[in-house]
Amino acid sequence: MLEAANIEYLVVHCSDSADDEDVSARDIHAMHLGFGWHGIGYHRVIKRDGTIEHGRPDCWIGAHVYGFNDKSLGVCLIGRSEFTDAQMRSLETVLSQWHQTYPKAVVCGHCDFSYTEKTCPNFDAGAWWAKTQSAQSTLS
Ligand SMILES: [Zn+2]
């Protein structure tokens, strides 16, 4: 079980599939089963049209960030480099919800973990999140 109090990171990923390819949580589930995992490793998937799909439940340890799965939740944007506005709005929705439940958790990208050479999700998720949050506080 993944204890809410242990969540330190909210990790943003991308599927690294072509930007015009419409991949779903079900496709990723099948792929991760193929790796011999217990199905999809992410907790949320955001499709190209912004649809938010559920992967693993939040209480279930994910398989998305080696060595940190027991203290993080993972969300995966479908695509590689050009994410749609709808996706970014949905990412904000997912992270805002998580942020309310896990206020101490830090938003970061997979690439921010030093063990990996991956560039996933191919943008600075932490900086984007900080900008989003400050834009919100200016509005309110
Ligand atoms: Zn990743």
Boltz pocket constraint, residues with backbone or C-beta under 6 A from the ligand:
constraints:
  - pocket:
      binder: B
      contacts: [[A, 12], [A, 13], [A, 14], [A, 64], [A, 110], [A, 118], [A, 120], [A, 121]]
      max_distance: 6.0
